[in-house]
Amino acid sequence: MTRKPRPDVAQVITDLILEKIAAGTAPWLKPWSATSTRPMRHNGIPYTGINTFFLWAVAEACGYASPYWMTYRQAAELGGQVRKGESGSYSVFYSTAHKTDTDRQTGETTEKTIRFMKWNHVFNASQIDGLPAHYYPEPPDPKAIGELSAGVRDFLDAIPIRVVHGGSSAHYTPSTDTVTLPQPQAFHSIEAYFSTRCHELSHASGHAKRLNRQFGKRFGDQAYAFEEVVASLAQSILCAEYGLPNELHDSHASYIDHWLNIMRGDKTAILHAAAKAEQAVQWLRQFDPALADPERKAA
């Protein structure tokens, strides 16, 4: 029996995201058409990293309304049944293995740790019959999506990064470690202002005294454009977490062609960017007063 070749999952993920960007629907720019939250595992734990953006893209392409994803076995354990003919998607994770090398001349052995990507086939709850009712939430109200989440102002104000207002562009200046934004009233809504502020603060998280993100060696002349990918991915996660609209400011939109070139040249680039974006979000969210005070969050 001929063994089916192993799929190149990194290429599958990159190809779908390239397709969505080329069509003008990058999965991190407006992840609201299907669900307004992060994709979630069967147990309600949100996916992170590239799984967030890939499963957003799949949901948008297929019209899945549920944020929940699970394996065939997990669905069965919950009393569900994947419908006949449905195709699964991928959720990826990393594993490690240890390899011992022996020097032929000296006999000295060294142990290496190898990190490699693995995956599961997962199905959206919209592809499964018989699950408990909460796996099939009502489609989000388009009028509610993007409303300013309670506490988002407190969260952004608590981040210890200098923000100044003036001019018509939004940008972060590493030399002065300063975020510059147009005045809030220059935006078409306060939600759009806070969304753009999330983007620039995501850039600032990469400063040398914080996460120290450096891409020059790997991406050369494209390093700044790649940093824009990271900031845009981080912005989209923050917008999903805080109920903000996720849209690019004019200052950022010019990088889209660069993103396409980067991902066409390196099938792992989007995976790397997603991991760095997740780190940025975690660094920024540590300052959210609501996360530090559960009672305040509940209120």
N, C-alpha and C positions, 0 to 999 in steps of 0.2 A: 504494500500500500504506500502510495506517495504521500509524504508528510507535507501538509500545507505550510508554505513559507510564513515565517514570523512577520507580522506587520511592522513597518517602520512608523511607530506611533508618533515620534517627534515630527516626521514629515506629514503625517495625516493631520496633526494639530495645526502645523504651520500652514498647510495648504488651505484648510478651511478658513483660518483667520485671514489669510491673504485674499481669499475669495470674497469674504465679507467686507474687508477694507476697500477692495477694488469696486465693490458694489455700493460703496458709500455708507455701509452699515457696520463699521468696526464694532465688535462685541463689547468693547469697553467704553464707547462713546455714548451710546443710548441703550443700555441694557434693560429697558423698561417695557418692550413690546410683549414679552412673555411673562416675566416675573419681575418684581421690584426688590427682591432680596438676593443675597448670595445663594447659589445652588447649595443644597443641603443633603447630607447622607440620610439614610433611613432612620437614624436615631436623632436627627435634628441638629447634628454637629455640622457647621458650615464647612464647605470645601475651601481650600486655600490655594495660593499659587496659581499655576497655569490651569488647574482644574476649574477655577472660578470662571476664567475667560473662555475656555474651550466649551464648557457646558452651557454657558450663556449663549455662545454662538450656535451650538446645536439646538438649544431650546428656541432660539429666534428663527433658525432655519426651518424647524419642523413644527413650530407653533405650539410647543408644549406649554401648558399653563401652570403646571405644578413645579415648585422649586425642588422637589424631592427626587433623589436618584438612588438606586440600589441594585445589587446583583440579583440574578435569577433566584439564587438560594435565599437571599434575604427576603425577597418578595414572597416566596413560598412559606417562609417561617412566619410571616405576618398574615398569612391566609390569602395572599394574592396569587394571581396567575398572569404571567406575561402573555399577551395575546399572540396567537399564532401569526407568524410572518413578520413580527416586529424585529428590528435590528438594534443591537446594543451600541452604546458609545463607549469611549474609554475614560477611565479615571486613572491617573498615573501616580506613582509613588516611588520613592527611592529606597533601595536596599543596599547592604554592603556585604562584601565577601573578603576573606583573607587569603592571600596568596604568598607562599614562601618561595623565594628565589635563592639558589645556591650558586656561589661563585665557583666556577670550575677549577680555577687555579688555587684559590686559598681554602676552598671548602666552607667559607663563611656563609652563613645564611642570614637573610634579611626578610622580614615580613612586611608585605604591603597590604594596605586596605584599599579595595576597589569599590567604588560607588557606581551603581548602575540603576537604570530606570526599569521599573516593572509596571504592570497595569492590570486593571480589572475591567471586565465588560459590565457596564451598568445600564440600567433602563430607567427612563423617567416614569414617574407614577402615572402619567397620562397614557403610558403604554401598557398599564397593568390593571386588570380588573380585580375587584374584591378586597382592596386594601381598606383599612379603617378610614372613616370619612375625612379626617384632618389631612390626609395626603392629597386630597382633591380640593384645595382652597378655591374660593370664588376668585375670578380674575380681578386684578387690582383696578380700582376706580381711576381712570385716566386723569380725572380732575384732582384726585388726591395725591397722585405721584408728583414728587418735586416740592411738596409743601415743606416749609421750614420746620425741621424737627425740633422739638423742645430741647433746649440745652445745647444746641450746636454752637450758638454764640459763646456760651461759657467755655465750651471745649476749645474752640479756636483761640479765644482770648487767653486761655491758660497756657498755651504753647509758648515757651520762652524764646521766641524768635521775633526780632524787630520787624514791624510792619509799618510802612509809611504810605501816604496817599498823595496822588498828584499825577498829572500827565494823562496820556491816553493808552499807555501800554502796561501790560502786566508782566513782571519779570522778577527774577531773583538774582542778586549781585553777590557772588561769593566773596569778593575782596572786602566788602563791608558787612557781609553776612546780613543782608537786608532784603526783605520782600517789599516790592513796590507795586501798588495797585491804583487804578483809577478810583476816584471817589465812588462810594457805593451808589449814589444817585445816577452815575453814568451808565450803570448796568440796567438791563430791562426789568430786572427784579432783584430783590435782596437775596433770593435763592441763588441766582446766577452769580452774584458777587461772592457769596460764600463758597460756591463750587469752584470758582477761579482761585479763591484764596487757598482752598485745599490743594490745588495743583501747585501753586508756588511754594507752599509750606512743604509739600512733598519734595520739591527740589532742595529746599533748605535742609531737609533731614540728611542729605548726602554730604554736607560739609565735613571737612577733615576732622573737626572736633566732635562730630556726631557719628554717622555711619561710615564716613570716609569712602564714599563710592568713587571708584576710578575705573574708567573704561578705555582710556587712551591706548593702552598696549594692545587690547583685544580688538577694538573697533577703529583705531586710528582717526582718520578725518571724520568718521561718522560718529565719534564718541558723543558729541553734544546732542546729535539727533537721537542716539540711543538713550541718553538721559531723559530726553523728552518722552520716549516710550515709557520709561519707568515712572515718570511723574504722572503721565496720563493714566496708567494702570492704577497707580496708588490713588489718584483722584477718583477714579470710578468706584473703587472699593469704599472709600470714605463716603461718597455720595450715596451708595447703596445702604451703608450703615446708618446714615443720618437723614435719609429721605430727601436728598437734594437732587436737582436735575444735573445730569452729567453732560456737559457740553464744552467744546473747546472755545476758549477766547480767541479772538483774531490773531493774537500774538503767537498762538501755538499751532494754528491750522496749517501753516506753511510746511510743517515737518512731515506731513502724511506721506509724501512721495519718498522722503528719506526712509521712513519706516518700511515701506514696501521694498526698497533696495536692500536694506539690512536683512530683512527676513528671507528674501529670495536668495541671498548669499550665504545664510547660516540658518539651518533648520532648527538649531537649538537656541537661537537668539531670543525668541519670544518666551521660552521656558526660563532662561536666565533673567530676562526682564521681569517676569512675573514674580520670581523669587525675591528679587531686589525690591519690587514694589511692596510685597508683603512685609518685608523688613521695615520699610519706610512707614507703613500704616501702623505697625506695632510700636514703633518708636514714637510716633505722634500721639497715638491713642493712650499712651501711658499717662498723659497729662489731663485726660478727660475727668473732671471732678465727679461725674456721675458713676464712672467705673470705680473710682476710689471710695465712693460712698454709696453702697447698694440701696440704702433707704432713699437717698436723693434720686437715684435712677428710677426706683419704683414710683416715686411721687410724680 
